[in-house]
Amino acid sequence: MKKSDLPVKICVQCGLPFTWRKKWKKDWDNVKYCSERCRMKKD
């Protein structure tokens, strides 16, 4: 699968798009943040 074919979401904290990663394979529906930094900064 090409990277351009991977699913994309928008980070709820910073608003930037991020693509699917293998580590999120089992929990992709619940991923809201693009990084640990954004997750810890949630307001």
FENKAZI-V131341 format. One line per field, one symbol per residue. phi: phi as a letter, one per 20 degrees, with the letter a starting at -180 (. if undefined). Layout:
phi=???
//
This chain:
phi=.fgfeffccdffeenefbdgcgfegecgfefcdfbfgfffegd
//
